Amino acid sequence: MNLKAIGLIIIVMGFILTIYTGFDFKTKDSMLDLGGFQITKDKEHSINWSPLIGIGGIVIGGVIFFLGGKKPVRMNESEFD
């Protein structure tokens, strides 16, 4: 995979992280377990991040995208004379 494709993937991920700044999910905690009888409690969790992380991903992906396709410049020895 070339660097332009990697840069484009990082840019798209940066946009997603900027738009969606977190998500919520639930887990079940067992409070009491007596054979066939169980008491559980739903516990809510949230994971949040700053939109600046997504913007940083867009910037880094853009740098990789635009500089990734360029080949290094080679100078001939005659140019140094």
mmCIF file of the N, C-alpha and C atoms, coordinates in Angstrom:
data_MODEL
# 
_entry.id   MODEL 
# 
loop_
_atom_site.group_PDB 
_atom_site.id 
_atom_site.type_symbol 
_atom_site.label_atom_id 
_atom_site.label_alt_id 
_atom_site.label_comp_id 
_atom_site.label_asym_id 
_atom_site.label_entity_id 
_atom_site.label_seq_id 
_atom_site.pdbx_PDB_ins_code 
_atom_site.Cartn_x 
_atom_site.Cartn_y 
_atom_site.Cartn_z 
_atom_site.occupancy 
_atom_site.B_iso_or_equiv 
_atom_site.pdbx_formal_charge 
_atom_site.auth_seq_id 
_atom_site.auth_comp_id 
_atom_site.auth_asym_id 
_atom_site.auth_atom_id 
_atom_site.pdbx_PDB_model_num 
ATOM 1   N N  . MET A 1 1  ? 0.853   -1.173  0.000   1.00 0.00 ? 1  MET A N  1 
ATOM 2   C CA . MET A 1 1  ? 0.000   0.000   0.000   1.00 0.00 ? 1  MET A CA 1 
ATOM 3   C C  . MET A 1 1  ? 0.899   1.235   0.000   1.00 0.00 ? 1  MET A C  1 
ATOM 4   N N  . ASN A 1 2  ? 0.591   2.163   -0.891  1.00 0.00 ? 2  ASN A N  1 
ATOM 5   C CA . ASN A 1 2  ? 1.449   3.342   -0.974  1.00 0.00 ? 2  ASN A CA 1 
ATOM 6   C C  . ASN A 1 2  ? 1.046   4.396   0.052   1.00 0.00 ? 2  ASN A C  1 
ATOM 7   N N  . LEU A 1 3  ? 1.876   5.394   0.196   1.00 0.00 ? 3  LEU A N  1 
ATOM 8   C CA . LEU A 1 3  ? 1.665   6.407   1.238   1.00 0.00 ? 3  LEU A CA 1 
ATOM 9   C C  . LEU A 1 3  ? 0.449   7.287   0.975   1.00 0.00 ? 3  LEU A C  1 
ATOM 10  N N  . LYS A 1 4  ? 0.091   7.493   -0.301  1.00 0.00 ? 4  LYS A N  1 
ATOM 11  C CA . LYS A 1 4  ? -1.098  8.295   -0.598  1.00 0.00 ? 4  LYS A CA 1 
ATOM 12  C C  . LYS A 1 4  ? -2.348  7.616   -0.073  1.00 0.00 ? 4  LYS A C  1 
ATOM 13  N N  . ALA A 1 5  ? -2.442  6.305   -0.225  1.00 0.00 ? 5  ALA A N  1 
ATOM 14  C CA . ALA A 1 5  ? -3.611  5.569   0.271   1.00 0.00 ? 5  ALA A CA 1 
ATOM 15  C C  . ALA A 1 5  ? -3.659  5.601   1.798   1.00 0.00 ? 5  ALA A C  1 
ATOM 16  N N  . ILE A 1 6  ? -2.514  5.442   2.439   1.00 0.00 ? 6  ILE A N  1 
ATOM 17  C CA . ILE A 1 6  ? -2.466  5.502   3.905   1.00 0.00 ? 6  ILE A CA 1 
ATOM 18  C C  . ILE A 1 6  ? -2.863  6.893   4.391   1.00 0.00 ? 6  ILE A C  1 
ATOM 19  N N  . GLY A 1 7  ? -2.373  7.935   3.731   1.00 0.00 ? 7  GLY A N  1 
ATOM 20  C CA . GLY A 1 7  ? -2.743  9.301   4.092   1.00 0.00 ? 7  GLY A CA 1 
ATOM 21  C C  . GLY A 1 7  ? -4.235  9.545   3.941   1.00 0.00 ? 7  GLY A C  1 
ATOM 22  N N  . LEU A 1 8  ? -4.832  9.020   2.875   1.00 0.00 ? 8  LEU A N  1 
ATOM 23  C CA . LEU A 1 8  ? -6.265  9.184   2.660   1.00 0.00 ? 8  LEU A CA 1 
ATOM 24  C C  . LEU A 1 8  ? -7.081  8.463   3.731   1.00 0.00 ? 8  LEU A C  1 
ATOM 25  N N  . ILE A 1 9  ? -6.643  7.278   4.126   1.00 0.00 ? 9  ILE A N  1 
ATOM 26  C CA . ILE A 1 9  ? -7.328  6.536   5.197   1.00 0.00 ? 9  ILE A CA 1 
ATOM 27  C C  . ILE A 1 9  ? -7.258  7.308   6.512   1.00 0.00 ? 9  ILE A C  1 
ATOM 28  N N  . ILE A 1 10 ? -6.099  7.892   6.827   1.00 0.00 ? 10 ILE A N  1 
ATOM 29  C CA . ILE A 1 10 ? -5.950  8.669   8.064   1.00 0.00 ? 10 ILE A CA 1 
ATOM 30  C C  . ILE A 1 10 ? -6.824  9.923   8.025   1.00 0.00 ? 10 ILE A C  1 
ATOM 31  N N  . ILE A 1 11 ? -6.951  10.543  6.848   1.00 0.00 ? 11 ILE A N  1 
ATOM 32  C CA . ILE A 1 11 ? -7.820  11.723  6.722   1.00 0.00 ? 11 ILE A CA 1 
ATOM 33  C C  . ILE A 1 11 ? -9.271  11.349  6.990   1.00 0.00 ? 11 ILE A C  1 
ATOM 34  N N  . VAL A 1 12 ? -9.737  10.249  6.408   1.00 0.00 ? 12 VAL A N  1 
ATOM 35  C CA . VAL A 1 12 ? -11.122 9.809   6.618   1.00 0.00 ? 12 VAL A CA 1 
ATOM 36  C C  . VAL A 1 12 ? -11.358 9.469   8.086   1.00 0.00 ? 12 VAL A C  1 
ATOM 37  N N  . MET A 1 13 ? -10.408 8.779   8.716   1.00 0.00 ? 13 MET A N  1 
ATOM 38  C CA . MET A 1 13 ? -10.546 8.463   10.137  1.00 0.00 ? 13 MET A CA 1 
ATOM 39  C C  . MET A 1 13 ? -10.563 9.739   10.979  1.00 0.00 ? 13 MET A C  1 
ATOM 40  N N  . GLY A 1 14 ? -9.788  10.743  10.590  1.00 0.00 ? 14 GLY A N  1 
ATOM 41  C CA . GLY A 1 14 ? -9.784  12.025  11.294  1.00 0.00 ? 14 GLY A CA 1 
ATOM 42  C C  . GLY A 1 14 ? -11.137 12.712  11.206  1.00 0.00 ? 14 GLY A C  1 
ATOM 43  N N  . PHE A 1 15 ? -11.772 12.673  10.024  1.00 0.00 ? 15 PHE A N  1 
ATOM 44  C CA . PHE A 1 15 ? -13.111 13.252  9.888   1.00 0.00 ? 15 PHE A CA 1 
ATOM 45  C C  . PHE A 1 15 ? -14.114 12.521  10.773  1.00 0.00 ? 15 PHE A C  1 
ATOM 46  N N  . ILE A 1 16 ? -14.031 11.204  10.816  1.00 0.00 ? 16 ILE A N  1 
ATOM 47  C CA . ILE A 1 16 ? -14.948 10.418  11.651  1.00 0.00 ? 16 ILE A CA 1 
ATOM 48  C C  . ILE A 1 16 ? -14.749 10.755  13.127  1.00 0.00 ? 16 ILE A C  1 
ATOM 49  N N  . LEU A 1 17 ? -13.480 10.862  13.569  1.00 0.00 ? 17 LEU A N  1 
ATOM 50  C CA . LEU A 1 17 ? -13.210 11.198  14.973  1.00 0.00 ? 17 LEU A CA 1 
ATOM 51  C C  . LEU A 1 17 ? -13.624 12.623  15.313  1.00 0.00 ? 17 LEU A C  1 
ATOM 52  N N  . THR A 1 18 ? -13.639 13.516  14.323  1.00 0.00 ? 18 THR A N  1 
ATOM 53  C CA . THR A 1 18 ? -14.072 14.888  14.571  1.00 0.00 ? 18 THR A CA 1 
ATOM 54  C C  . THR A 1 18 ? -15.589 14.960  14.701  1.00 0.00 ? 18 THR A C  1 
ATOM 55  N N  . ILE A 1 19 ? -16.300 14.201  13.872  1.00 0.00 ? 19 ILE A N  1 
ATOM 56  C CA . ILE A 1 19 ? -17.765 14.240  13.892  1.00 0.00 ? 19 ILE A CA 1 
ATOM 57  C C  . ILE A 1 19 ? -18.320 13.476  15.094  1.00 0.00 ? 19 ILE A C  1 
ATOM 58  N N  . TYR A 1 20 ? -17.834 12.253  15.309  1.00 0.00 ? 20 TYR A N  1 
ATOM 59  C CA . TYR A 1 20 ? -18.294 11.434  16.433  1.00 0.00 ? 20 TYR A CA 1 
ATOM 60  C C  . TYR A 1 20 ? -17.257 11.510  17.546  1.00 0.00 ? 20 TYR A C  1 
ATOM 61  N N  . THR A 1 21 ? -17.577 12.254  18.588  1.00 0.00 ? 21 THR A N  1 
ATOM 62  C CA . THR A 1 21 ? -16.592 12.489  19.649  1.00 0.00 ? 21 THR A CA 1 
ATOM 63  C C  . THR A 1 21 ? -16.742 11.545  20.833  1.00 0.00 ? 21 THR A C  1 
ATOM 64  N N  . GLY A 1 22 ? -17.377 10.418  20.633  1.00 0.00 ? 22 GLY A N  1 
ATOM 65  C CA . GLY A 1 22 ? -17.495 9.443   21.709  1.00 0.00 ? 22 GLY A CA 1 
ATOM 66  C C  . GLY A 1 22 ? -18.611 8.461   21.444  1.00 0.00 ? 22 GLY A C  1 
ATOM 67  N N  . PHE A 1 23 ? -18.727 7.472   22.325  1.00 0.00 ? 23 PHE A N  1 
ATOM 68  C CA . PHE A 1 23 ? -19.813 6.508   22.235  1.00 0.00 ? 23 PHE A CA 1 
ATOM 69  C C  . PHE A 1 23 ? -20.114 5.964   23.625  1.00 0.00 ? 23 PHE A C  1 
ATOM 70  N N  . ASP A 1 24 ? -21.325 5.439   23.768  1.00 0.00 ? 24 ASP A N  1 
ATOM 71  C CA . ASP A 1 24 ? -21.791 4.877   25.034  1.00 0.00 ? 24 ASP A CA 1 
ATOM 72  C C  . ASP A 1 24 ? -22.067 3.385   24.852  1.00 0.00 ? 24 ASP A C  1 
ATOM 73  N N  . PHE A 1 25 ? -21.880 2.623   25.921  1.00 0.00 ? 25 PHE A N  1 
ATOM 74  C CA . PHE A 1 25 ? -22.233 1.210   25.892  1.00 0.00 ? 25 PHE A CA 1 
ATOM 75  C C  . PHE A 1 25 ? -22.612 0.760   27.291  1.00 0.00 ? 25 PHE A C  1 
ATOM 76  N N  . LYS A 1 26 ? -23.315 -0.367  27.368  1.00 0.00 ? 26 LYS A N  1 
ATOM 77  C CA . LYS A 1 26 ? -23.782 -0.897  28.642  1.00 0.00 ? 26 LYS A CA 1 
ATOM 78  C C  . LYS A 1 26 ? -23.181 -2.273  28.884  1.00 0.00 ? 26 LYS A C  1 
ATOM 79  N N  . THR A 1 27 ? -22.918 -2.549  30.150  1.00 0.00 ? 27 THR A N  1 
ATOM 80  C CA . THR A 1 27 ? -22.496 -3.883  30.571  1.00 0.00 ? 27 THR A CA 1 
ATOM 81  C C  . THR A 1 27 ? -23.425 -4.346  31.678  1.00 0.00 ? 27 THR A C  1 
ATOM 82  N N  . LYS A 1 28 ? -23.525 -5.639  31.832  1.00 0.00 ? 28 LYS A N  1 
ATOM 83  C CA . LYS A 1 28 ? -24.348 -6.205  32.904  1.00 0.00 ? 28 LYS A CA 1 
ATOM 84  C C  . LYS A 1 28 ? -23.424 -6.703  34.005  1.00 0.00 ? 28 LYS A C  1 
ATOM 85  N N  . ASP A 1 29 ? -23.652 -6.212  35.201  1.00 0.00 ? 29 ASP A N  1 
ATOM 86  C CA . ASP A 1 29 ? -22.899 -6.651  36.367  1.00 0.00 ? 29 ASP A CA 1 
ATOM 87  C C  . ASP A 1 29 ? -23.789 -7.572  37.194  1.00 0.00 ? 29 ASP A C  1 
ATOM 88  N N  . SER A 1 30 ? -23.245 -8.698  37.589  1.00 0.00 ? 30 SER A N  1 
ATOM 89  C CA . SER A 1 30 ? -23.998 -9.637  38.405  1.00 0.00 ? 30 SER A CA 1 
ATOM 90  C C  . SER A 1 30 ? -23.932 -9.196  39.863  1.00 0.00 ? 30 SER A C  1 
ATOM 91  N N  . MET A 1 31 ? -25.087 -8.922  40.414  1.00 0.00 ? 31 MET A N  1 
ATOM 92  C CA . MET A 1 31 ? -25.157 -8.495  41.811  1.00 0.00 ? 31 MET A CA 1 
ATOM 93  C C  . MET A 1 31 ? -25.315 -9.692  42.748  1.00 0.00 ? 31 MET A C  1 
ATOM 94  N N  . LEU A 1 32 ? -26.119 -10.678 42.310  1.00 0.00 ? 32 LEU A N  1 
ATOM 95  C CA . LEU A 1 32 ? -26.392 -11.837 43.142  1.00 0.00 ? 32 LEU A CA 1 
ATOM 96  C C  . LEU A 1 32 ? -26.604 -13.032 42.239  1.00 0.00 ? 32 LEU A C  1 
ATOM 97  N N  . ASP A 1 33 ? -25.953 -14.151 42.548  1.00 0.00 ? 33 ASP A N  1 
ATOM 98  C CA . ASP A 1 33 ? -26.085 -15.360 41.739  1.00 0.00 ? 33 ASP A CA 1 
ATOM 99  C C  . ASP A 1 33 ? -26.322 -16.542 42.669  1.00 0.00 ? 33 ASP A C  1 
ATOM 100 N N  . LEU A 1 34 ? -27.554 -17.030 42.704  1.00 0.00 ? 34 LEU A N  1 
ATOM 101 C CA . LEU A 1 34 ? -27.915 -18.179 43.528  1.00 0.00 ? 34 LEU A CA 1 
ATOM 102 C C  . LEU A 1 34 ? -28.467 -19.282 42.627  1.00 0.00 ? 34 LEU A C  1 
ATOM 103 N N  . GLY A 1 35 ? -27.587 -19.992 41.970  1.00 0.00 ? 35 GLY A N  1 
ATOM 104 C CA . GLY A 1 35 ? -28.016 -21.059 41.075  1.00 0.00 ? 35 GLY A CA 1 
ATOM 105 C C  . GLY A 1 35 ? -28.758 -20.496 39.882  1.00 0.00 ? 35 GLY A C  1 
ATOM 106 N N  . GLY A 1 36 ? -30.061 -20.834 39.776  1.00 0.00 ? 36 GLY A N  1 
ATOM 107 C CA . GLY A 1 36 ? -30.870 -20.349 38.668  1.00 0.00 ? 36 GLY A CA 1 
ATOM 108 C C  . GLY A 1 36 ? -31.400 -18.942 38.871  1.00 0.00 ? 36 GLY A C  1 
ATOM 109 N N  . PHE A 1 37 ? -31.186 -18.371 40.032  1.00 0.00 ? 37 PHE A N  1 
ATOM 110 C CA . PHE A 1 37 ? -31.682 -17.034 40.341  1.00 0.00 ? 37 PHE A CA 1 
ATOM 111 C C  . PHE A 1 37 ? -30.533 -16.032 40.275  1.00 0.00 ? 37 PHE A C  1 
ATOM 112 N N  . GLN A 1 38 ? -30.711 -15.017 39.420  1.00 0.00 ? 38 GLN A N  1 
ATOM 113 C CA . GLN A 1 38 ? -29.672 -14.002 39.274  1.00 0.00 ? 38 GLN A CA 1 
ATOM 114 C C  . GLN A 1 38 ? -30.277 -12.614 39.369  1.00 0.00 ? 38 GLN A C  1 
ATOM 115 N N  . ILE A 1 39 ? -29.540 -11.733 39.954  1.00 0.00 ? 39 ILE A N  1 
ATOM 116 C CA . ILE A 1 39 ? -29.898 -10.315 39.943  1.00 0.00 ? 39 ILE A CA 1 
ATOM 117 C C  . ILE A 1 39 ? -28.739 -9.583  39.272  1.00 0.00 ? 39 ILE A C  1 
ATOM 118 N N  . THR A 1 40 ? -29.064 -8.884  38.186  1.00 0.00 ? 40 THR A N  1 
ATOM 119 C CA . THR A 1 40 ? -28.034 -8.147  37.453  1.00 0.00 ? 40 THR A CA 1 
ATOM 120 C C  . THR A 1 40 ? -28.392 -6.666  37.417  1.00 0.00 ? 40 THR A C  1 
ATOM 121 N N  . LYS A 1 41 ? -27.393 -5.871  37.199  1.00 0.00 ? 41 LYS A N  1 
ATOM 122 C CA . LYS A 1 41 ? -27.575 -4.425  37.114  1.00 0.00 ? 41 LYS A CA 1 
ATOM 123 C C  . LYS A 1 41 ? -26.887 -3.944  35.839  1.00 0.00 ? 41 LYS A C  1 
ATOM 124 N N  . ASP A 1 42 ? -27.600 -3.148  35.036  1.00 0.00 ? 42 ASP A N  1 
ATOM 125 C CA . ASP A 1 42 ? -27.000 -2.550  33.848  1.00 0.00 ? 42 ASP A CA 1 
ATOM 126 C C  . ASP A 1 42 ? -26.147 -1.357  34.274  1.00 0.00 ? 42 ASP A C  1 
ATOM 127 N N  . LYS A 1 43 ? -24.925 -1.332  33.780  1.00 0.00 ? 43 LYS A N  1 
ATOM 128 C CA . LYS A 1 43 ? -24.005 -0.243  34.092  1.00 0.00 ? 43 LYS A CA 1 
ATOM 129 C C  . LYS A 1 43 ? -23.646 0.454   32.782  1.00 0.00 ? 43 LYS A C  1 
ATOM 130 N N  . GLU A 1 44 ? -23.840 1.757   32.741  1.00 0.00 ? 44 GLU A N  1 
ATOM 131 C CA . GLU A 1 44 ? -23.548 2.521   31.532  1.00 0.00 ? 44 GLU A CA 1 
ATOM 132 C C  . GLU A 1 44 ? -22.120 3.065   31.579  1.00 0.00 ? 44 GLU A C  1 
ATOM 133 N N  . HIS A 1 45 ? -21.453 2.973   30.440  1.00 0.00 ? 45 HIS A N  1 
ATOM 134 C CA . HIS A 1 45 ? -20.093 3.485   30.292  1.00 0.00 ? 45 HIS A CA 1 
ATOM 135 C C  . HIS A 1 45 ? -20.074 4.422   29.088  1.00 0.00 ? 45 HIS A C  1 
ATOM 136 N N  . SER A 1 46 ? -19.222 5.400   29.135  1.00 0.00 ? 46 SER A N  1 
ATOM 137 C CA . SER A 1 46 ? -19.055 6.275   27.982  1.00 0.00 ? 46 SER A CA 1 
ATOM 138 C C  . SER A 1 46 ? -17.564 6.520   27.751  1.00 0.00 ? 46 SER A C  1 
ATOM 139 N N  . ILE A 1 47 ? -17.217 6.566   26.486  1.00 0.00 ? 47 ILE A N  1 
ATOM 140 C CA . ILE A 1 47 ? -15.849 6.873   26.083  1.00 0.00 ? 47 ILE A CA 1 
ATOM 141 C C  . ILE A 1 47 ? -15.921 8.126   25.218  1.00 0.00 ? 47 ILE A C  1 
ATOM 142 N N  . ASN A 1 48 ? -15.210 9.163   25.606  1.00 0.00 ? 48 ASN A N  1 
ATOM 143 C CA . ASN A 1 48 ? -15.237 10.450  24.898  1.00 0.00 ? 48 ASN A CA 1 
ATOM 144 C C  . ASN A 1 48 ? -13.818 10.892  24.590  1.00 0.00 ? 48 ASN A C  1 
ATOM 145 N N  . TRP A 1 49 ? -13.685 11.640  23.499  1.00 0.00 ? 49 TRP A N  1 
ATOM 146 C CA . TRP A 1 49 ? -12.398 12.220  23.130  1.00 0.00 ? 49 TRP A CA 1 
ATOM 147 C C  . TRP A 1 49 ? -12.637 13.601  22.545  1.00 0.00 ? 49 TRP A C  1 
ATOM 148 N N  . SER A 1 50 ? -11.590 14.373  22.501  1.00 0.00 ? 50 SER A N  1 
ATOM 149 C CA . SER A 1 50 ? -11.664 15.736  21.998  1.00 0.00 ? 50 SER A CA 1 
ATOM 150 C C  . SER A 1 50 ? -11.701 15.731  20.463  1.00 0.00 ? 50 SER A C  1 
ATOM 151 N N  . PRO A 1 51 ? -12.451 16.652  19.857  1.00 0.00 ? 51 PRO A N  1 
ATOM 152 C CA . PRO A 1 51 ? -12.423 16.747  18.402  1.00 0.00 ? 51 PRO A CA 1 
ATOM 153 C C  . PRO A 1 51 ? -11.056 17.165  17.860  1.00 0.00 ? 51 PRO A C  1 
ATOM 154 N N  . LEU A 1 52 ? -10.200 17.698  18.732  1.00 0.00 ? 52 LEU A N  1 
ATOM 155 C CA . LEU A 1 52 ? -8.854  18.071  18.293  1.00 0.00 ? 52 LEU A CA 1 
ATOM 156 C C  . LEU A 1 52 ? -8.045  16.854  17.854  1.00 0.00 ? 52 LEU A C  1 
ATOM 157 N N  . ILE A 1 53 ? -8.367  15.689  18.391  1.00 0.00 ? 53 ILE A N  1 
ATOM 158 C CA . ILE A 1 53 ? -7.684  14.461  17.960  1.00 0.00 ? 53 ILE A CA 1 
ATOM 159 C C  . ILE A 1 53 ? -8.007  14.183  16.494  1.00 0.00 ? 53 ILE A C  1 
ATOM 160 N N  . GLY A 1 54 ? -9.268  14.361  16.119  1.00 0.00 ? 54 GLY A N  1 
ATOM 161 C CA . GLY A 1 54 ? -9.661  14.172  14.726  1.00 0.00 ? 54 GLY A CA 1 
ATOM 162 C C  . GLY A 1 54 ? -9.025  15.196  13.804  1.00 0.00 ? 54 GLY A C  1 
ATOM 163 N N  . ILE A 1 55 ? -8.969  16.447  14.257  1.00 0.00 ? 55 ILE A N  1 
ATOM 164 C CA . ILE A 1 55 ? -8.344  17.493  13.444  1.00 0.00 ? 55 ILE A CA 1 
ATOM 165 C C  . ILE A 1 55 ? -6.856  17.203  13.266  1.00 0.00 ? 55 ILE A C  1 
ATOM 166 N N  . GLY A 1 56 ? -6.208  16.726  14.333  1.00 0.00 ? 56 GLY A N  1 
ATOM 167 C CA . GLY A 1 56 ? -4.798  16.339  14.218  1.00 0.00 ? 56 GLY A CA 1 
ATOM 168 C C  . GLY A 1 56 ? -4.618  15.196  13.228  1.00 0.00 ? 56 GLY A C  1 
ATOM 169 N N  . GLY A 1 57 ? -5.548  14.249  13.226  1.00 0.00 ? 57 GLY A N  1 
ATOM 170 C CA . GLY A 1 57 ? -5.485  13.154  12.257  1.00 0.00 ? 57 GLY A CA 1 
ATOM 171 C C  . GLY A 1 57 ? -5.644  13.643  10.827  1.00 0.00 ? 57 GLY A C  1 
ATOM 172 N N  . ILE A 1 58 ? -6.530  14.629  10.629  1.00 0.00 ? 58 ILE A N  1 
ATOM 173 C CA . ILE A 1 58 ? -6.710  15.198  9.288   1.00 0.00 ? 58 ILE A CA 1 
ATOM 174 C C  . ILE A 1 58 ? -5.424  15.870  8.822   1.00 0.00 ? 58 ILE A C  1 
ATOM 175 N N  . VAL A 1 59 ? -4.788  16.628  9.715   1.00 0.00 ? 59 VAL A N  1 
ATOM 176 C CA . VAL A 1 59 ? -3.546  17.331  9.358   1.00 0.00 ? 59 VAL A CA 1 
ATOM 177 C C  . VAL A 1 59 ? -2.435  16.336  9.048   1.00 0.00 ? 59 VAL A C  1 
ATOM 178 N N  . ILE A 1 60 ? -2.255  15.347  9.910   1.00 0.00 ? 60 ILE A N  1 
ATOM 179 C CA . ILE A 1 60 ? -1.193  14.353  9.691   1.00 0.00 ? 60 ILE A CA 1 
ATOM 180 C C  . ILE A 1 60 ? -1.456  13.549  8.422   1.00 0.00 ? 60 ILE A C  1 
ATOM 181 N N  . GLY A 1 61 ? -2.717  13.157  8.213   1.00 0.00 ? 61 GLY A N  1 
ATOM 182 C CA . GLY A 1 61 ? -3.060  12.431  6.990   1.00 0.00 ? 61 GLY A CA 1 
ATOM 183 C C  . GLY A 1 61 ? -2.829  13.273  5.752   1.00 0.00 ? 61 GLY A C  1 
ATOM 184 N N  . GLY A 1 62 ? -3.127  14.581  5.835   1.00 0.00 ? 62 GLY A N  1 
ATOM 185 C CA . GLY A 1 62 ? -2.881  15.465  4.699   1.00 0.00 ? 62 GLY A CA 1 
ATOM 186 C C  . GLY A 1 62 ? -1.411  15.595  4.368   1.00 0.00 ? 62 GLY A C  1 
ATOM 187 N N  . VAL A 1 63 ? -0.592  15.691  5.394   1.00 0.00 ? 63 VAL A N  1 
ATOM 188 C CA . VAL A 1 63 ? 0.859   15.774  5.170   1.00 0.00 ? 63 VAL A CA 1 
ATOM 189 C C  . VAL A 1 63 ? 1.357   14.489  4.525   1.00 0.00 ? 63 VAL A C  1 
ATOM 190 N N  . ILE A 1 64 ? 0.920   13.353  5.020   1.00 0.00 ? 64 ILE A N  1 
ATOM 191 C CA . ILE A 1 64 ? 1.335   12.065  4.437   1.00 0.00 ? 64 ILE A CA 1 
ATOM 192 C C  . ILE A 1 64 ? 0.829   11.947  3.005   1.00 0.00 ? 64 ILE A C  1 
ATOM 193 N N  . PHE A 1 65 ? -0.413  12.383  2.759   1.00 0.00 ? 65 PHE A N  1 
ATOM 194 C CA . PHE A 1 65 ? -0.994  12.281  1.424   1.00 0.00 ? 65 PHE A CA 1 
ATOM 195 C C  . PHE A 1 65 ? -0.232  13.139  0.418   1.00 0.00 ? 65 PHE A C  1 
ATOM 196 N N  . PHE A 1 66 ? 0.047   14.396  0.771   1.00 0.00 ? 66 PHE A N  1 
ATOM 197 C CA . PHE A 1 66 ? 0.671   15.295  -0.190  1.00 0.00 ? 66 PHE A CA 1 
ATOM 198 C C  . PHE A 1 66 ? 2.172   15.078  -0.338  1.00 0.00 ? 66 PHE A C  1 
ATOM 199 N N  . LEU A 1 67 ? 2.844   14.638  0.706   1.00 0.00 ? 67 LEU A N  1 
ATOM 200 C CA . LEU A 1 67 ? 4.289   14.420  0.599   1.00 0.00 ? 67 LEU A CA 1 
ATOM 201 C C  . LEU A 1 67 ? 4.636   12.966  0.284   1.00 0.00 ? 67 LEU A C  1 
ATOM 202 N N  . GLY A 1 68 ? 3.685   12.078  0.400   1.00 0.00 ? 68 GLY A N  1 
ATOM 203 C CA . GLY A 1 68 ? 3.954   10.658  0.197   1.00 0.00 ? 68 GLY A CA 1 
ATOM 204 C C  . GLY A 1 68 ? 4.239   10.276  -1.238  1.00 0.00 ? 68 GLY A C  1 
ATOM 205 N N  . GLY A 1 69 ? 3.695   10.994  -2.202  1.00 0.00 ? 69 GLY A N  1 
ATOM 206 C CA . GLY A 1 69 ? 3.877   10.630  -3.593  1.00 0.00 ? 69 GLY A CA 1 
ATOM 207 C C  . GLY A 1 69 ? 5.093   11.264  -4.238  1.00 0.00 ? 69 GLY A C  1 
ATOM 208 N N  . LYS A 1 70 ? 5.738   12.168  -3.541  1.00 0.00 ? 70 LYS A N  1 
ATOM 209 C CA . LYS A 1 70 ? 6.887   12.859  -4.133  1.00 0.00 ? 70 LYS A CA 1 
ATOM 210 C C  . LYS A 1 70 ? 8.142   12.017  -3.987  1.00 0.00 ? 70 LYS A C  1 
ATOM 211 N N  . LYS A 1 71 ? 8.901   12.012  -5.047  1.00 0.00 ? 71 LYS A N  1 
ATOM 212 C CA . LYS A 1 71 ? 10.162  11.275  -5.024  1.00 0.00 ? 71 LYS A CA 1 
ATOM 213 C C  . LYS A 1 71 ? 11.284  12.232  -4.647  1.00 0.00 ? 71 LYS A C  1 
ATOM 214 N N  . PRO A 1 72 ? 12.294  11.733  -3.963  1.00 0.00 ? 72 PRO A N  1 
ATOM 215 C CA . PRO A 1 72 ? 13.391  12.630  -3.581  1.00 0.00 ? 72 PRO A CA 1 
ATOM 216 C C  . PRO A 1 72 ? 14.115  13.192  -4.812  1.00 0.00 ? 72 PRO A C  1 
ATOM 217 N N  . VAL A 1 73 ? 14.548  14.435  -4.703  1.00 0.00 ? 73 VAL A N  1 
ATOM 218 C CA . VAL A 1 73 ? 15.243  15.094  -5.800  1.00 0.00 ? 73 VAL A CA 1 
ATOM 219 C C  . VAL A 1 73 ? 16.702  14.672  -5.769  1.00 0.00 ? 73 VAL A C  1 
ATOM 220 N N  . ARG A 1 74 ? 17.202  14.234  -6.910  1.00 0.00 ? 74 ARG A N  1 
ATOM 221 C CA . ARG A 1 74 ? 18.611  13.835  -6.997  1.00 0.00 ? 74 ARG A CA 1 
ATOM 222 C C  . ARG A 1 74 ? 19.351  14.867  -7.840  1.00 0.00 ? 74 ARG A C  1 
ATOM 223 N N  . MET A 1 75 ? 20.466  15.296  -7.339  1.00 0.00 ? 75 MET A N  1 
ATOM 224 C CA . MET A 1 75 ? 21.260  16.290  -8.053  1.00 0.00 ? 75 MET A CA 1 
ATOM 225 C C  . MET A 1 75 ? 22.453  15.605  -8.702  1.00 0.00 ? 75 MET A C  1 
ATOM 226 N N  . ASN A 1 76 ? 22.771  16.078  -9.876  1.00 0.00 ? 76 ASN A N  1 
ATOM 227 C CA . ASN A 1 76 ? 23.975  15.565  -10.541 1.00 0.00 ? 76 ASN A CA 1 
ATOM 228 C C  . ASN A 1 76 ? 25.199  16.231  -9.954  1.00 0.00 ? 76 ASN A C  1 
ATOM 229 N N  . GLU A 1 77 ? 26.325  15.574  -10.070 1.00 0.00 ? 77 GLU A N  1 
ATOM 230 C CA . GLU A 1 77 ? 27.556  16.141  -9.532  1.00 0.00 ? 77 GLU A CA 1 
ATOM 231 C C  . GLU A 1 77 ? 27.949  17.398  -10.273 1.00 0.00 ? 77 GLU A C  1 
ATOM 232 N N  . SER A 1 78 ? 27.519  17.529  -11.544 1.00 0.00 ? 78 SER A N  1 
ATOM 233 C CA . SER A 1 78 ? 27.891  18.710  -12.327 1.00 0.00 ? 78 SER A CA 1 
ATOM 234 C C  . SER A 1 78 ? 27.188  19.965  -11.819 1.00 0.00 ? 78 SER A C  1 
ATOM 235 N N  . GLU A 1 79 ? 26.098  19.822  -11.085 1.00 0.00 ? 79 GLU A N  1 
ATOM 236 C CA . GLU A 1 79 ? 25.378  20.985  -10.578 1.00 0.00 ? 79 GLU A CA 1 
ATOM 237 C C  . GLU A 1 79 ? 26.117  21.635  -9.419  1.00 0.00 ? 79 GLU A C  1 
ATOM 238 N N  . PHE A 1 80 ? 27.060  20.938  -8.809  1.00 0.00 ? 80 PHE A N  1 
ATOM 239 C CA . PHE A 1 80 ? 27.794  21.496  -7.681  1.00 0.00 ? 80 PHE A CA 1 
ATOM 240 C C  . PHE A 1 80 ? 29.005  22.314  -8.117  1.00 0.00 ? 80 PHE A C  1 
ATOM 241 N N  . ASP A 1 81 ? 29.360  22.269  -9.364  1.00 0.00 ? 81 ASP A N  1 
ATOM 242 C CA . ASP A 1 81 ? 30.538  23.015  -9.850  1.00 0.00 ? 81 ASP A CA 1 
ATOM 243 C C  . ASP A 1 81 ? 30.259  24.469  -10.051 1.00 0.00 ? 81 ASP A C  1 
# 
